[in-house]
């Protein structure tokens, strides 16, 4: 598995260490999960940005408009 090295400040390291201890997980495991979640959100934002012009033309100006028709 590839690895990556990052530098974080002391406060972030303390917070990450505390969270890892509280969840009985490694800091690496937590960071991998957080990166996966952020990557998924970034992909969602990009998809939403690409689809917005089509949604606007179809009259879907808010999430509520969309959910009204597709829920």
Helices and strands as residue ranges (DSSP letters): H 10-23, H 27-58, H 63-70
